[in-house]
Amino acid sequence: MKPTIINPDTLHDPTGFGYSHIARASGDLVLIAGQYASGPDGHVTSGDFAEQVRQSFANLGTALAAAGSDYGHVVQIRTYIVGHDAGKLDILLEAVREIWGDLPPTQSLIGVAALALPDMLFEVDAVAVAG
């Protein structure tokens, strides 16, 4: 089965950056590309780490909805933090708890030196099942 590629109009057009937001494969498998604190133009909307986390997860929710899914269907996330430390971990944990409560999906947290754009401090990708 050929995957379905989805780039919702409600997120920036990622093709100029060399990727697509969503691939839906094997019927129910939904793969969401790394979402960051991007606005409609693809540029980072804030230099504040907490705001970037909030916007990145909001963009993840938008991508999930475009694929006919939602946060409750996420089985795995991978988070990437520039200059990871305990304070940033606390901010991430708060966001994860707000979305998933006491039953978060599996997660790998990767501390990195830099992400794709110079102003990016956080990124999250996801694997979900269709809603």
VMD Tcl script that builds the backbone (N, CA, C; Angstrom):
set m [mol new atoms 393]
animate dup $m
set s [atomselect $m all]
$s set {name element resname resid chain x y z} {
  {N N MET 1 A 0.839 -1.176 0.000}
  {CA C MET 1 A 0.000 0.000 0.000}
  {C C MET 1 A 0.886 1.242 0.000}
  {N N LYS 2 A 0.600 2.146 -0.900}
  {CA C LYS 2 A 1.354 3.395 -0.998}
  {C C LYS 2 A 0.917 4.341 0.123}
  {N N PRO 3 A 1.882 4.985 0.815}
  {CA C PRO 3 A 1.492 5.918 1.882}
  {C C PRO 3 A 0.804 7.159 1.316}
  {N N THR 4 A -0.019 7.770 2.147}
  {CA C THR 4 A -0.670 9.029 1.815}
  {C C THR 4 A 0.104 10.146 2.498}
  {N N ILE 5 A 0.549 11.121 1.736}
  {CA C ILE 5 A 1.277 12.270 2.276}
  {C C ILE 5 A 0.277 13.408 2.457}
  {N N ILE 6 A 0.307 14.045 3.639}
  {CA C ILE 6 A -0.639 15.110 3.967}
  {C C ILE 6 A 0.139 16.333 4.459}
  {N N ASN 7 A -0.147 17.482 3.865}
  {CA C ASN 7 A 0.389 18.763 4.315}
  {C C ASN 7 A -0.789 19.707 4.507}
  {N N PRO 8 A -1.340 19.762 5.737}
  {CA C PRO 8 A -2.542 20.569 5.964}
  {C C PRO 8 A -2.299 22.055 5.744}
  {N N ASP 9 A -3.319 22.721 5.209}
  {CA C ASP 9 A -3.239 24.162 4.985}
  {C C ASP 9 A -3.097 24.945 6.288}
  {N N THR 10 A -3.458 24.333 7.405}
  {CA C THR 10 A -3.413 25.022 8.697}
  {C C THR 10 A -2.017 25.021 9.319}
  {N N LEU 11 A -1.043 24.362 8.673}
  {CA C LEU 11 A 0.361 24.430 9.076}
  {C C LEU 11 A 1.150 25.008 7.909}
  {N N HIS 12 A 2.357 25.480 8.179}
  {CA C HIS 12 A 3.174 26.052 7.100}
  {C C HIS 12 A 3.475 24.987 6.043}
  {N N ASP 13 A 3.766 25.417 4.820}
  {CA C ASP 13 A 4.124 24.503 3.739}
  {C C ASP 13 A 5.560 24.030 3.958}
  {N N PRO 14 A 5.747 22.745 4.322}
  {CA C PRO 14 A 7.081 22.266 4.647}
  {C C PRO 14 A 7.907 21.828 3.448}
  {N N THR 15 A 7.310 21.757 2.272}
  {CA C THR 15 A 8.017 21.178 1.132}
  {C C THR 15 A 9.262 21.979 0.748}
  {N N GLY 16 A 9.240 23.281 0.978}
  {CA C GLY 16 A 10.423 24.100 0.725}
  {C C GLY 16 A 11.567 23.782 1.675}
  {N N PHE 17 A 11.246 23.151 2.804}
  {CA C PHE 17 A 12.252 22.740 3.775}
  {C C PHE 17 A 12.669 21.283 3.554}
  {N N GLY 18 A 12.049 20.610 2.552}
  {CA C GLY 18 A 12.456 19.256 2.214}
  {C C GLY 18 A 11.753 18.137 2.945}
  {N N TYR 19 A 10.550 18.364 3.452}
  {CA C TYR 19 A 9.808 17.305 4.132}
  {C C TYR 19 A 8.312 17.560 4.035}
  {N N SER 20 A 7.532 16.572 4.459}
  {CA C SER 20 A 6.085 16.706 4.583}
  {C C SER 20 A 5.708 16.510 6.039}
  {N N HIS 21 A 4.556 17.039 6.455}
  {CA C HIS 21 A 4.137 16.939 7.848}
  {C C HIS 21 A 3.690 15.537 8.248}
  {N N ILE 22 A 2.946 14.842 7.375}
  {CA C ILE 22 A 2.289 13.601 7.779}
  {C C ILE 22 A 2.414 12.556 6.686}
  {N N ALA 23 A 2.663 11.313 7.109}
  {CA C ALA 23 A 2.555 10.167 6.208}
  {C C ALA 23 A 1.643 9.159 6.894}
  {N N ARG 24 A 0.621 8.755 6.182}
  {CA C ARG 24 A -0.281 7.734 6.710}
  {C C ARG 24 A -0.008 6.461 5.927}
  {N N ALA 25 A 0.400 5.402 6.641}
  {CA C ALA 25 A 0.813 4.170 5.991}
  {C C ALA 25 A 0.059 2.974 6.561}
  {N N SER 26 A -0.031 1.928 5.768}
  {CA C SER 26 A -0.655 0.668 6.192}
  {C C SER 26 A -2.026 0.884 6.815}
  {N N GLY 27 A -2.785 1.788 6.285}
  {CA C GLY 27 A -4.146 2.006 6.753}
  {C C GLY 27 A -4.257 2.818 8.020}
  {N N ASP 28 A -3.742 2.316 9.140}
  {CA C ASP 28 A -3.947 2.974 10.427}
  {C C ASP 28 A -2.704 3.631 11.012}
  {N N LEU 29 A -1.548 3.450 10.423}
  {CA C LEU 29 A -0.313 4.008 10.956}
  {C C LEU 29 A -0.134 5.443 10.470}
  {N N VAL 30 A 0.041 6.373 11.417}
  {CA C VAL 30 A 0.206 7.791 11.106}
  {C C VAL 30 A 1.559 8.244 11.656}
  {N N LEU 31 A 2.397 8.770 10.785}
  {CA C LEU 31 A 3.726 9.261 11.160}
  {C C LEU 31 A 3.737 10.777 11.010}
  {N N ILE 32 A 4.029 11.476 12.091}
  {CA C ILE 32 A 4.040 12.941 12.078}
  {C C ILE 32 A 5.493 13.417 12.133}
  {N N ALA 33 A 5.877 14.219 11.167}
  {CA C ALA 33 A 7.223 14.785 11.133}
  {C C ALA 33 A 7.437 15.708 12.327}
  {N N GLY 34 A 8.682 16.019 12.597}
  {CA C GLY 34 A 9.012 16.916 13.690}
  {C C GLY 34 A 8.254 18.230 13.588}
  {N N GLN 35 A 7.529 18.548 14.638}
  {CA C GLN 35 A 6.785 19.805 14.714}
  {C C GLN 35 A 7.532 20.728 15.668}
  {N N TYR 36 A 7.658 21.970 15.257}
  {CA C TYR 36 A 8.344 22.966 16.075}
  {C C TYR 36 A 7.453 24.188 16.176}
  {N N ALA 37 A 7.906 25.200 16.841}
  {CA C ALA 37 A 7.096 26.399 17.074}
  {C C ALA 37 A 7.063 27.256 15.817}
  {N N SER 38 A 6.452 26.712 14.762}
  {CA C SER 38 A 6.410 27.423 13.484}
  {C C SER 38 A 5.098 28.159 13.324}
  {N N GLY 39 A 5.204 29.303 12.674}
  {CA C GLY 39 A 4.019 30.046 12.272}
  {C C GLY 39 A 3.688 29.688 10.835}
  {N N PRO 40 A 2.731 30.391 10.231}
  {CA C PRO 40 A 2.303 30.101 8.862}
  {C C PRO 40 A 3.429 30.194 7.828}
  {N N ASP 41 A 4.466 30.982 8.120}
  {CA C ASP 41 A 5.571 31.149 7.181}
  {C C ASP 41 A 6.693 30.148 7.409}
  {N N GLY 42 A 6.566 29.284 8.425}
  {CA C GLY 42 A 7.597 28.296 8.712}
  {C C GLY 42 A 8.695 28.795 9.628}
  {N N HIS 43 A 8.633 30.063 10.011}
  {CA C HIS 43 A 9.644 30.602 10.913}
  {C C HIS 43 A 9.233 30.409 12.368}
  {N N VAL 44 A 10.210 30.347 13.241}
  {CA C VAL 44 A 9.976 30.168 14.670}
  {C C VAL 44 A 9.238 31.393 15.215}
  {N N THR 45 A 8.210 31.141 16.029}
  {CA C THR 45 A 7.333 32.216 16.507}
  {C C THR 45 A 7.791 32.879 17.796}
  {N N SER 46 A 8.692 32.222 18.545}
  {CA C SER 46 A 9.114 32.774 19.829}
  {C C SER 46 A 10.503 32.254 20.175}
  {N N GLY 47 A 11.258 33.048 20.905}
  {CA C GLY 47 A 12.558 32.611 21.395}
  {C C GLY 47 A 12.491 31.976 22.773}
  {N N ASP 48 A 11.293 31.941 23.365}
  {CA C ASP 48 A 11.098 31.399 24.706}
  {C C ASP 48 A 10.889 29.881 24.637}
  {N N PHE 49 A 11.662 29.119 25.399}
  {CA C PHE 49 A 11.580 27.660 25.350}
  {C C PHE 49 A 10.187 27.147 25.683}
  {N N ALA 50 A 9.589 27.625 26.762}
  {CA C ALA 50 A 8.257 27.155 27.154}
  {C C ALA 50 A 7.224 27.434 26.073}
  {N N GLU 51 A 7.303 28.588 25.444}
  {CA C GLU 51 A 6.375 28.927 24.367}
  {C C GLU 51 A 6.611 28.034 23.155}
  {N N GLN 52 A 7.875 27.719 22.878}
  {CA C GLN 52 A 8.166 26.817 21.764}
  {C C GLN 52 A 7.583 25.424 22.016}
  {N N VAL 53 A 7.682 24.942 23.246}
  {CA C VAL 53 A 7.099 23.634 23.579}
  {C C VAL 53 A 5.596 23.681 23.375}
  {N N ARG 54 A 4.951 24.711 23.890}
  {CA C ARG 54 A 3.496 24.842 23.760}
  {C C ARG 54 A 3.077 24.883 22.299}
  {N N GLN 55 A 3.728 25.706 21.496}
  {CA C GLN 55 A 3.366 25.835 20.083}
  {C C GLN 55 A 3.674 24.560 19.302}
  {N N SER 56 A 4.772 23.908 19.629}
  {CA C SER 56 A 5.125 22.653 18.942}
  {C C SER 56 A 4.066 21.585 19.172}
  {N N PHE 57 A 3.595 21.447 20.417}
  {CA C PHE 57 A 2.549 20.468 20.704}
  {C C PHE 57 A 1.212 20.887 20.080}
  {N N ALA 58 A 0.948 22.191 20.005}
  {CA C ALA 58 A -0.263 22.650 19.313}
  {C C ALA 58 A -0.186 22.284 17.828}
  {N N ASN 59 A 0.973 22.480 17.214}
  {CA C ASN 59 A 1.157 22.105 15.811}
  {C C ASN 59 A 1.030 20.595 15.632}
  {N N LEU 60 A 1.530 19.828 16.595}
  {CA C LEU 60 A 1.355 18.377 16.557}
  {C C LEU 60 A -0.129 18.034 16.556}
  {N N GLY 61 A -0.905 18.687 17.406}
  {CA C GLY 61 A -2.351 18.452 17.451}
  {C C GLY 61 A -3.018 18.781 16.130}
  {N N THR 62 A -2.594 19.864 15.482}
  {CA C THR 62 A -3.127 20.241 14.178}
  {C C THR 62 A -2.810 19.177 13.132}
  {N N ALA 63 A -1.580 18.683 13.143}
  {CA C ALA 63 A -1.185 17.641 12.192}
  {C C ALA 63 A -1.970 16.356 12.442}
  {N N LEU 64 A -2.125 15.976 13.700}
  {CA C LEU 64 A -2.905 14.776 14.026}
  {C C LEU 64 A -4.333 14.897 13.522}
  {N N ALA 65 A -4.955 16.042 13.736}
  {CA C ALA 65 A -6.337 16.255 13.291}
  {C C ALA 65 A -6.445 16.136 11.772}
  {N N ALA 66 A -5.456 16.657 11.065}
  {CA C ALA 66 A -5.470 16.577 9.608}
  {C C ALA 66 A -5.372 15.136 9.115}
  {N N ALA 67 A -4.814 14.263 9.939}
  {CA C ALA 67 A -4.695 12.848 9.589}
  {C C ALA 67 A -5.861 12.035 10.143}
  {N N GLY 68 A -6.864 12.706 10.722}
  {CA C GLY 68 A -8.014 11.999 11.289}
  {C C GLY 68 A -7.702 11.352 12.617}
  {N N SER 69 A -6.805 11.943 13.362}
  {CA C SER 69 A -6.383 11.383 14.640}
  {C C SER 69 A -6.367 12.484 15.696}
  {N N ASP 70 A -5.895 12.159 16.888}
  {CA C ASP 70 A -5.744 13.154 17.946}
  {C C ASP 70 A -4.702 12.668 18.943}
  {N N TYR 71 A -4.451 13.463 19.970}
  {CA C TYR 71 A -3.429 13.110 20.963}
  {C C TYR 71 A -3.662 11.733 21.587}
  {N N GLY 72 A -4.917 11.350 21.759}
  {CA C GLY 72 A -5.237 10.068 22.377}
  {C C GLY 72 A -4.836 8.870 21.547}
  {N N HIS 73 A -4.500 9.091 20.290}
  {CA C HIS 73 A -4.092 7.998 19.408}
  {C C HIS 73 A -2.577 7.917 19.229}
  {N N VAL 74 A -1.840 8.781 19.913}
  {CA C VAL 74 A -0.378 8.793 19.804}
  {C C VAL 74 A 0.195 7.644 20.637}
  {N N VAL 75 A 1.082 6.871 20.012}
  {CA C VAL 75 A 1.718 5.758 20.720}
  {C C VAL 75 A 3.174 6.048 21.046}
  {N N GLN 76 A 3.773 7.008 20.335}
  {CA C GLN 76 A 5.176 7.347 20.603}
  {C C GLN 76 A 5.455 8.784 20.198}
  {N N ILE 77 A 6.255 9.463 21.032}
  {CA C ILE 77 A 6.802 10.762 20.648}
  {C C ILE 77 A 8.314 10.720 20.824}
  {N N ARG 78 A 8.974 11.510 20.026}
  {CA C ARG 78 A 10.397 11.761 20.213}
  {C C ARG 78 A 10.527 13.265 20.349}
  {N N THR 79 A 11.197 13.690 21.409}
  {CA C THR 79 A 11.380 15.119 21.652}
  {C C THR 79 A 12.860 15.448 21.563}
  {N N TYR 80 A 13.136 16.614 21.026}
  {CA C TYR 80 A 14.506 17.072 20.816}
  {C C TYR 80 A 14.639 18.435 21.488}
  {N N ILE 81 A 15.615 18.541 22.391}
  {CA C ILE 81 A 15.802 19.773 23.170}
  {C C ILE 81 A 17.230 20.277 22.982}
  {N N VAL 82 A 17.351 21.520 22.529}
  {CA C VAL 82 A 18.658 22.151 22.422}
  {C C VAL 82 A 19.111 22.555 23.822}
  {N N GLY 83 A 20.310 22.146 24.198}
  {CA C GLY 83 A 20.855 22.510 25.509}
  {C C GLY 83 A 20.030 21.953 26.653}
  {N N HIS 84 A 19.661 20.693 26.544}
  {CA C HIS 84 A 18.798 20.053 27.542}
  {C C HIS 84 A 19.351 20.222 28.962}
  {N N ASP 85 A 18.451 20.542 29.903}
  {CA C ASP 85 A 18.792 20.604 31.326}
  {C C ASP 85 A 17.527 20.316 32.136}
  {N N ALA 86 A 17.663 20.265 33.463}
  {CA C ALA 86 A 16.534 19.909 34.333}
  {C C ALA 86 A 15.378 20.900 34.213}
  {N N GLY 87 A 15.660 22.174 34.044}
  {CA C GLY 87 A 14.596 23.169 33.916}
  {C C GLY 87 A 13.764 22.954 32.662}
  {N N LYS 88 A 14.431 22.629 31.570}
  {CA C LYS 88 A 13.706 22.361 30.324}
  {C C LYS 88 A 12.918 21.059 30.434}
  {N N LEU 89 A 13.464 20.081 31.140}
  {CA C LEU 89 A 12.736 18.827 31.350}
  {C C LEU 89 A 11.447 19.087 32.114}
  {N N ASP 90 A 11.487 19.932 33.128}
  {CA C ASP 90 A 10.276 20.270 33.892}
  {C C ASP 90 A 9.204 20.888 32.994}
  {N N ILE 91 A 9.614 21.765 32.092}
  {CA C ILE 91 A 8.668 22.409 31.166}
  {C C ILE 91 A 8.051 21.363 30.243}
  {N N LEU 92 A 8.876 20.462 29.723}
  {CA C LEU 92 A 8.380 19.403 28.857}
  {C C LEU 92 A 7.415 18.490 29.605}
  {N N LEU 93 A 7.776 18.075 30.809}
  {CA C LEU 93 A 6.908 17.191 31.591}
  {C C LEU 93 A 5.552 17.829 31.862}
  {N N GLU 94 A 5.546 19.115 32.137}
  {CA C GLU 94 A 4.281 19.822 32.363}
  {C C GLU 94 A 3.403 19.774 31.116}
  {N N ALA 95 A 3.998 20.009 29.960}
  {CA C ALA 95 A 3.233 19.983 28.707}
  {C C ALA 95 A 2.693 18.585 28.420}
  {N N VAL 96 A 3.517 17.572 28.622}
  {CA C VAL 96 A 3.088 16.185 28.386}
  {C C VAL 96 A 1.939 15.823 29.326}
  {N N ARG 97 A 2.038 16.214 30.571}
  {CA C ARG 97 A 0.966 15.919 31.536}
  {C C ARG 97 A -0.328 16.643 31.184}
  {N N GLU 98 A -0.228 17.874 30.685}
  {CA C GLU 98 A -1.430 18.613 30.279}
  {C C GLU 98 A -2.160 17.899 29.150}
  {N N ILE 99 A -1.415 17.298 28.259}
  {CA C ILE 99 A -2.018 16.634 27.100}
  {C C ILE 99 A -2.456 15.214 27.416}
  {N N TRP 100 A -1.587 14.420 28.040}
  {CA C TRP 100 A -1.846 12.992 28.222}
  {C C TRP 100 A -2.118 12.568 29.660}
  {N N GLY 101 A -2.036 13.476 30.600}
  {CA C GLY 101 A -2.301 13.121 31.990}
  {C C GLY 101 A -1.335 12.075 32.507}
  {N N ASP 102 A -1.869 11.060 33.175}
  {CA C ASP 102 A -1.042 10.026 33.800}
  {C C ASP 102 A -0.679 8.881 32.863}
  {N N LEU 103 A -1.132 8.928 31.604}
  {CA C LEU 103 A -0.841 7.855 30.652}
  {C C LEU 103 A -0.224 8.415 29.367}
  {N N PRO 104 A 1.008 8.927 29.462}
  {CA C PRO 104 A 1.641 9.471 28.261}
  {C C PRO 104 A 2.082 8.346 27.324}
  {N N PRO 105 A 2.292 8.681 26.051}
  {CA C PRO 105 A 2.812 7.677 25.122}
  {C C PRO 105 A 4.282 7.385 25.429}
  {N N THR 106 A 4.842 6.395 24.765}
  {CA C THR 106 A 6.273 6.173 24.901}
  {C C THR 106 A 6.995 7.423 24.404}
  {N N GLN 107 A 8.179 7.666 24.965}
  {CA C GLN 107 A 8.906 8.874 24.587}
  {C C GLN 107 A 10.399 8.629 24.651}
  {N N SER 108 A 11.099 9.165 23.674}
  {CA C SER 108 A 12.553 9.273 23.732}
  {C C SER 108 A 12.867 10.756 23.719}
  {N N LEU 109 A 13.648 11.212 24.687}
  {CA C LEU 109 A 14.076 12.603 24.748}
  {C C LEU 109 A 15.526 12.640 24.305}
  {N N ILE 110 A 15.814 13.466 23.323}
  {CA C ILE 110 A 17.158 13.561 22.790}
  {C C ILE 110 A 17.658 14.986 22.979}
  {N N GLY 111 A 18.733 15.140 23.728}
  {CA C GLY 111 A 19.387 16.432 23.867}
  {C C GLY 111 A 20.290 16.656 22.663}
  {N N VAL 112 A 20.194 17.825 22.051}
  {CA C VAL 112 A 20.950 18.108 20.830}
  {C C VAL 112 A 21.655 19.454 20.934}
  {N N ALA 113 A 22.674 19.629 20.107}
  {CA C ALA 113 A 23.394 20.903 20.061}
  {C C ALA 113 A 22.634 21.944 19.253}
  {N N ALA 114 A 21.913 21.486 18.229}
  {CA C ALA 114 A 21.159 22.407 17.363}
  {C C ALA 114 A 20.090 21.615 16.629}
  {N N LEU 115 A 19.092 22.347 16.129}
  {CA C LEU 115 A 18.042 21.766 15.288}
  {C C LEU 115 A 18.107 22.421 13.911}
  {N N ALA 116 A 17.149 22.151 13.049}
  {CA C ALA 116 A 17.210 22.550 11.640}
  {C C ALA 116 A 17.331 24.048 11.411}
  {N N LEU 117 A 16.633 24.861 12.207}
  {CA C LEU 117 A 16.698 26.307 12.063}
  {C C LEU 117 A 17.387 26.900 13.289}
  {N N PRO 118 A 18.114 27.978 13.122}
  {CA C PRO 118 A 18.909 28.521 14.231}
  {C C PRO 118 A 18.105 28.881 15.481}
  {N N ASP 119 A 16.848 29.303 15.335}
  {CA C ASP 119 A 16.052 29.733 16.487}
  {C C ASP 119 A 15.285 28.600 17.161}
  {N N MET 120 A 15.327 27.406 16.585}
  {CA C MET 120 A 14.581 26.271 17.158}
  {C C MET 120 A 15.269 25.773 18.424}
  {N N LEU 121 A 14.461 25.646 19.505}
  {CA C LEU 121 A 14.952 25.102 20.769}
  {C C LEU 121 A 14.308 23.767 21.105}
  {N N PHE 122 A 13.212 23.423 20.396}
  {CA C PHE 122 A 12.431 22.225 20.707}
  {C C PHE 122 A 11.758 21.712 19.440}
  {N N GLU 123 A 11.636 20.388 19.373}
  {CA C GLU 123 A 10.919 19.749 18.278}
  {C C GLU 123 A 10.328 18.435 18.794}
  {N N VAL 124 A 9.169 18.056 18.270}
  {CA C VAL 124 A 8.531 16.787 18.650}
  {C C VAL 124 A 7.991 16.106 17.403}
  {N N ASP 125 A 8.267 14.808 17.263}
  {CA C ASP 125 A 7.620 14.027 16.205}
  {C C ASP 125 A 6.807 12.930 16.877}
  {N N ALA 126 A 5.946 12.267 16.103}
  {CA C ALA 126 A 5.034 11.305 16.706}
  {C C ALA 126 A 4.680 10.170 15.764}
  {N N VAL 127 A 4.339 9.042 16.381}
  {CA C VAL 127 A 3.735 7.908 15.706}
  {C C VAL 127 A 2.378 7.720 16.348}
  {N N ALA 128 A 1.343 7.610 15.522}
  {CA C ALA 128 A -0.021 7.457 16.042}
  {C C ALA 128 A -0.775 6.434 15.197}
  {N N VAL 129 A -1.936 6.070 15.678}
  {CA C VAL 129 A -2.850 5.268 14.884}
  {C C VAL 129 A -3.995 6.177 14.470}
  {N N ALA 130 A -4.590 5.871 13.345}
  {CA C ALA 130 A -5.689 6.686 12.868}
  {C C ALA 130 A -6.849 6.638 13.850}
  {N N GLY 131 A -7.555 7.762 13.958}
  {CA C GLY 131 A -8.670 7.846 14.895}
  {C C GLY 131 A -9.900 7.143 14.407}
}
mol reanalyze $m
mol bondsrecalc $m
mol representation Tube
mol addrep $m
